[in-house]
């Protein structure tokens, strides 16, 4: 979650063809405002990366490196986050959040501007028991190989929202490949072999993003992580996807995406989420698709 260009206005081409005689000002996509971008998802798992990432917006057509914000003072409640460079501010080792607690983010820039946000951690909405995989085909629609990843567990009876991400041997898929969903399909139910997401492998994606897109082999370990989201963060992620985000995230970024950051021109979101994960080791990467309905050992 690094690049954050802004699309401030679209050309009003149809209005140019009208009979209106008033002077009209039309803004192009190259116009942009200088916004601070805040990216932070803190969890209750100390093994997760607990950090706040700060950067500045760039013009829609700008291709230079992301303008990271360094030298800021970043605190979450009474905890000071250290400046790691490249706009990243890390919590002390072992830091994690607690379920049901509320957290206050404060960012003070070197120029003196102060930005703030609050987030409360929801209760975990899903009991994650196990996952399993199944080979789903190859050479289809340009995909070299495809696997289905199925899930076992139980959803609670309260409406919940989730972000689902996967890793192969600890190499996580890029943000754009995560799934954002609600629990309408399985609210309050036991979940048995639900096809939650897919794994895919192409040589081009592996070259670009690394071994998270490798062809599965015996001995590989697949990890599924589920974050329970509050409604505000779910709406934020949904808005990003509806706007047609690309990799890296926020390139380009529409100006009307919701934010919970206060203090002036700012975009992004401060979220606190319970994190649950489970893994499975690959024995036969060519396991047939129908076997995903069997409870894994």
C-alpha positions, -999 to +999 in steps of 0.1 A: +000+000+000+024+026-012+014+047-042-014+072-038-020+094-069-051+116-071-078+120-098-094+153-088-118+159-117-129+144-151-132+165-182-168+175-188-168+168-225-205+168-230-209+203-214-184+217-240-209+208-267-238+227-250-251+261-260-240+277-226-222+310-231-208+313-196-170+309-191-162+274-180-132+260-161-123+224-169-097+206-148-075+178-163-064+146-146-029+161-142-043+185-115-039+172-080-038+183-044-010+174-019-024+148+005-008+129+033-016+092+029-018+070+060-017+032+057-019+011+089-035-022+098-026-033+134-036-068+146-037-089+177-009-112+164+026-101+174+040-121+144+023-096+120+040-065+108+027-037+131+035-005+113+022+028+100+032+039+065+032+076+055+036+090+021+025+119-001+002+119-031+016+123-066+002+135-099-019+111-119+008+108-146+038+110-123+061+080-125+088+089-100+094+070-067+068+073-040+074+104-018+078+088+016+073+109+047+101+107+072+109+125+104+074+123+117+064+115+153+040+086+153+022+072+184-006+047+189-020+054+224+011+057+245+033+036+222+059+054+201+066+039+166+101+042+154+111+057+120+124+028+099+129+050+068+110+048+035+080+062+053+076+032+076+071+035+113+073+003+133+059-007+167+083-020+194+090-057+191+062-078+206+035-051+203+000-062+193-035-050+199-063-064+222-098-075+212-124-050+221-100-022+228-099+013+211-067+027+197-058+063+189-033+072+162-015+105+162+009+116+135+028+148+138+048+158+107+081+177+108+062+209+097+039+207+127+007+194+111-011+168+133-033+140+120-054+117+141-076+086+138-094+061+161-101+024+156-117-003+177-109-039+173-140-061+166-143-095+180-131-123+157-160-133+135-148-167+123-133-198+139-107-210+115-101-247+118-084-260+086-078-254+050-071-277+021-061-273-016-071-290-048-057-288-084-083-270-105-068-271-140-042-256-163-038-237-195-072-221-191-076-184-202-039-179-201-035-192-166-006-217-164-020-235-133-048-230-108-056-244-074-087-240-053-083-233-016-111-246+006-119-236+042-133-253+073-146-235+104-176-217+118-189-182+114-206-163+143-242-151+141-233-114+140-228-098+106-190-098+100-166-086+073-134-102+063-101-098+043-086-130+032-050-133+021-027-162+012+010-170+012+032-198-002+062-206+020+057-172+038+056-152+005+023-132+006+003-124-025+001-087-033-027-066-018-047-066-050-050-104-048-066-104-014-103-111-010-127-087+008-161-102+016-190-102+041-205-134+056-239-134+039-232-168+023-224-185+056-235-163+085-238-183+117-231-216+100-205-243+101-184-240+070-172-273+054-150-272+023-160-236+013-139-226-017-127-193-002-101-183-028-077-196-055-040-200-060-026-194-094+008-197-111+021-179-142+057-173-151+050-136-157+035-131-122+062-151-106+089-130-122+071-098-111+060-107-076+082-136-065+075-171-053+040-165-040+031-173-076+053-204-079+041-237-092+031-258-061+054-286-052+054-313-025+066-298+007+054-263+000+033-247+028+001-227+020-011-202+047-045-186+048-049-154+070-084-140+078-087-105+092-121-095+108-129-060+097-151-033+111-177-019+087-158+013+080-126-005+069-147-029+049-164+000+031-129+016+025-115-016+009-147-021-012-145+015-025-109+008-036-119-022-056-149-005-071-126+022-083-105-003-102-073-002-082-041-015-097-007-028-084+008-011-065-022-001-046-036+035-050-021+040-085-043+058-095-064+066-064-097+084-067-103+114-045-136+103-031-124+071-013-136+073+024-110+079+051-110+080+089-079+102+091-085+137+105-064+168+104-066+183+069-058+169+034-053+132+042-063+098+027-060+062+038-072+043+068-062+033+103-075-001+111-073-025+140-082-061+132-081-096+148-060-119+128-064-157+124-043-180+102-040-217+094-016-236+071-015-268+051+015-287+037+014-298+000+018-335-005+004-340-040+001-307-060-020-325-086-047-337-061-080-338-080-105-310-075-133-331-060-112-341-030-115-306-016-148-317-001-130-341+022-121-329+056-083-326+056-063-346+082 
